[in-house]
Amino acid sequence: VSTQRSKGIEEYLGKVNFQTLITVCDHADKNCPSVWPGVNQRLHWSFEDPAAAQGSEEERLAVFRRVRGEIEARVKAWLAETA
């Protein structure tokens, strides 16, 4: 996970066809494009923004890990629903 990074749509346009757009934070839900080429389903899953976490480095890291786990569980559940 430590080597992952946010990527813009430009890296994928013309290379990958997406059918579903999923936003995971309220800021993205309100501010990011809601129409993407090829996307026929848009979902929003509201998760706490770990970047807004307060406290010590350990406490903030715990929030990031918790939210990461929540997103992982939701993705797995969604994949099971759509299979």
Disulfide bonds with the S-S distance in Angstrom:
none
